[in-house]
Amino acid sequence: MLDKPASQTAVRASGPLTGFRIVEFAGIGPGPFACMLLADMGAEVITLDRVGAGKNLKAVATRGRKVIELDLKNKAAVSEVLELLGHADALIEGFRPGVMERLGLGPDVVLARNPKLVYGRMTGWGQDGPLANAAGHDINYISITGALAAIGTKEKPVPPLNLVGDFGGGALYLVVGVLAALLEAQKSGKGQVVDTAMCDGAASLMSMFYDMRAQGRWKEGRDQNFLDGGAHFYGVYECSCGNFISIGSIEPQFYALLRQHAGLSDADFDAQMDRKAWPALKQKLVEVFKTKSRADWCTIMEGTDICFAPILTMEEAPKHPHMAARNVFVERHGVTQPAPAPRFSRTPSAIREPELASIGDVTAAWKTGK
């Protein structure tokens, strides 16, 4: 059983966004994840979901919300939502372009009701462009940015879960955009639309690599560069036990430590940055790392400046001494899950208990400032 940090059992919000009111239109993937982050940081997030949705209030991505079920095809319900939005700081929706407008809840209508509101929109392709109304998933959004082509083995691209498009390029950019717009609204008194597209965000995440390509330091293809598995000093290696470890000994001083602790006295290893030597040196390292178990290599290398770590499963990760010492994972409702991040010294984030609510009660509370 993992220890429960104080933040997990907190009843009231204490994070830096305490006092901010956000209305979330229920969706899947990056939108809910973004709202989880905002709720963890103290914002009061009200999730509007369809009647009978049966949302699992114990799910990780929906933690910390008040959930209201209603039928948005009902004009009376839409009127209630507009009343609620009149007292909100931000709205977050992840429908295809035009859906909110057809519901009578588009930006023009909502901002006329509440000029200071930040209207956050989360889509894969963006609000305009030839693909705006096409279906898609993370794998498609990162395909057209150059990201997926650069990730994987020499033989083929390998999807990096849905971390790059949905959560990196989508949810995190949505949170940054909404927070920036909220800051600006405090000065100008005016809200605005934040058009967050996963393809935009994923492309932005590739900035360093486009820069390196422009400088002639990055080759097209995979397994040819020092960050894509091509280099022997930055990669993944199997151990004698069948488990894996990772090394990232890029800097010369870290590479020297790798050679020292792994016993790489062969003069061939002097050619650290010789791309032509990488394949042969990588094969030599394959053989070296297979001589010991992952546990053995952890004893030898972990905690040094080699830039080393064991590759752990989701079952193993929470039990790692460093992760456990920092309470990176917590247990809630019997589910092991990541704790709120990042950490704040004065206004710590908290995981609050979700609950079902009525739109009338929430609107009345917001009107009175409670």
Secondary structure, DSSP 8 states (H G I E B T S, - for coil): -----GGGG-SS--STTTT-EEEEE--STHHHHHHHHHHHTT-EEEEEE-TT----TT-GGGTTEEEEE--TTSHHHHHHHHHHHTT-SEEEE---TTHHHHTT-SHHHHHHH-TT-EEEEEESS-SSSTTTTS---HHHHTGGGTTGGGSB-SSSB---TTIIIIIIIIIIHHHHHHHHHHHHHHHHS--EEEEEEHHHHHHHHTHHHHHHHHTT---SSSSSSTTTT-STTEEEEE-TTS-EEEEE--SHHHHHHHHHHHT---GGGG-TT-GGGHHHHHHHHHHHHTTS-HHHHHHHHTTSTT-EEE---TTTGGGSHHHHHTT-EEEETTEEEE--SS--SSS-------EE--HHHHHHHHHHT-
